[in-house]
């Protein structure tokens, strides 16, 4: 599209969660096949994999051993981070925030684009989590109804995972840019859930309430 209102879709920030990259790849093909369905005021941007080295190695972290979704300058950022399962990854958030090429590039691009909404795809959990900026809660509720993922928000998600999500992309967007984001935790880290997500993706692409 060529509109002034943009939405950004991001997949593959954790390399061992290829399901998000698979959805984004099919979403690109869907957009290419149906360009007339994109509203004239909208631009749709898709980043299928924001951690290509991790994806190639089937590992959560990037080639430097950093968890990219702990490397953003949210208010909660810290160097040592807790990973799924409870293990502490020393300097897993980076020596400083945005000291990794992938997170730095994504942060810079996001600020340049100035999206009205960001969708970020991870796994696992089957939830759509609003970052509580803007109208992300209401949008997450609608996306949930269209896809079957359960709707959560920043106040209720804390007890859902058994680890802290410090320095996350979604929290940085809330804390520093007030940009609404929905974090989609897929049911599976490998299964392509595009068909389940298709109606929700098109809703985000065409929504007029942000």
N, C-alpha and C positions, 0 to 999 in steps of 0.2 A: 504494500500500500504506500500512499504518499501523503497521508494526512498528518496534521500537526499533533494529534493525540496518539501516543505510542504505548504499546504494551510489550513487555519483555518476558520471554519464556527462557528459563535456564535449566539445563539438565547436567547430570554427570559430575557434580562437584566432588562426590566421593566415588573413586574409581571402581570400588567393588559393588556399586549400585547401578549396573548397566541398564536396568529397566527404564530409568529416566531418560537416558540417551536414546533408547529405542523408541520411546514415545515421541521425543522431539524430532527424530528422523522421519517418522511417519507423519508427524504434524507438518513438517516442511513439505512433504510430498502432497499432503491434503491441501495446503495453501496454494501450492503451485498449480494444482489441478482445478482449483476453484477461486481464482483471484477476484472474480466479480462479487463474491460473497463478503469480501472485506469492505467495510463501510468507507465512504470517500474521505471521511475525516480521520481515518485510523491508519497507523503504520504498525505492522506486526514484526517483531524482531525475535529470532530464535537462535539460541546458542545451545547446540545439542550436547556438547561436552565441554565443561569448563575445567576439567582436570584430565587432559588427554594422556598424560604419562601414567597417572593412576589407573585409568581405564585400560591402557595397554598391558599393565602389570597385574590387573585385577586386585589392586590394593586400595584401601580407603584413602591413604595419604598421597601426596604428590611425590615426585622423584627425590625431593629433599627430606622426605619423612614428615612433612607438615600437613596437618589437617586443615585444608583450605577454609572450611566453614567454621574455624576457630581463629582465623587470621585477620578478621575485619575489626576496625576500630570502634566497635560498639562499647557502650559504657561498661560492659561486663568483661572486656578482653583481659586475658592473662596468659602468661607463657605456658605454664604447665596445665594440661587439660585432662579431663576425665573422658574416656572413650566408652563406647558401648561395652557392657560387661563389667565396668567399674575400674578398669586399669587406668593408671595415670601415665599419660604420655608426656615425658619431660620435654619442654620446649615445643610441644606439639602445636601450640598456637603461634609459633614463630618467636624469634628473639624480640621482635617488635611487630606491631600490627602492620599488615600490608607489605611485609618484607619478602613476599613470594611473588614471582612474576605473574602467576595466574590470578591471584586475588587482586593484585595491584591493577592489572589490566581490566578485570571485571569491574572494580570500583571506579576506575577512571571512565570507562565506557558508560557505566550506569549514570554517572553524574553528567556526562556529555549528552546522553540521550534524554534524560529527564522524563522517564516513563510515568504514565498515569497509574499503572499497575504492573507488578512483577509477580510472576509465577515461578516457583523454584521446586524442582522435583527430586525427591529422595526416597528412601525406604528404611524401615518397613513399619507399618502400623495402620494403614487404611484410614488416614485422617487428612483433613484439609484444615490447616492451622493459620488463622489470621495473625498478623504481627501487631494488630491493634492500631496501626496508623490509618488515617483517613477512614474510608468506608470498607476496610478490609473485612470486618466482621460480617456485615450484611452480604458482601460479595462471596465470602466463604460459605455462608449458609446456602446461597443459591447454587454455587458450584457443587456443594455437597449433595443437594437434592438432584442435580443432573447427573452425578457420577456414582453415588452410593458411598463415597468416602464420608466418614463422620466429621462433622464440623467442630472445630476446637478454636480456642483463642489463647492469647498470652496469659490469661488468668487461670485457665483450666488445664493447660498443657504441662504444667510443672510436675505433676504427679504421674504423668503418662509415661515418661521415659525414666530410666534408672541412672541417668547421668546428666551433668550440667551442660548446657549448650552456650558456653561463653564465646564471645567474639564472633558470633554468627552473622552471616550476610543479612538475614532477615531482621536481626536486632539492630545492626548498623543502620539499615534503611529507616527503621523506626526512630532510633535515637538521634541520628544526625541529619537525616533528610526528610523525615516525616512522609516517606513514600510507602504506600500500602503494598504489602506483599502477602501472598498466600503460599505457605509451605505445604506441598502435597507429599505426604508419606505414603507411598504405594504399598499395596499388599505384599508384593514380591520384589526382590532385588534383581531378578533376572527375567521374569515374564513380561512380555509386551502388553501393557494395559491400555493401549491406544483406543481400541474399540469401546472400552468402558468409559474412557475419558473424552471421547470425541465431542459429545454434546456440550460438555463443560468447556472444552477448549474454544469451540465456536462461540459460546456465550461470552467468554472473556474477550475474544477478538472483536465482538460486535457490541459489547455493553456500552450504554450511553450514560451510566451513572457514575463514571469516573473519567 
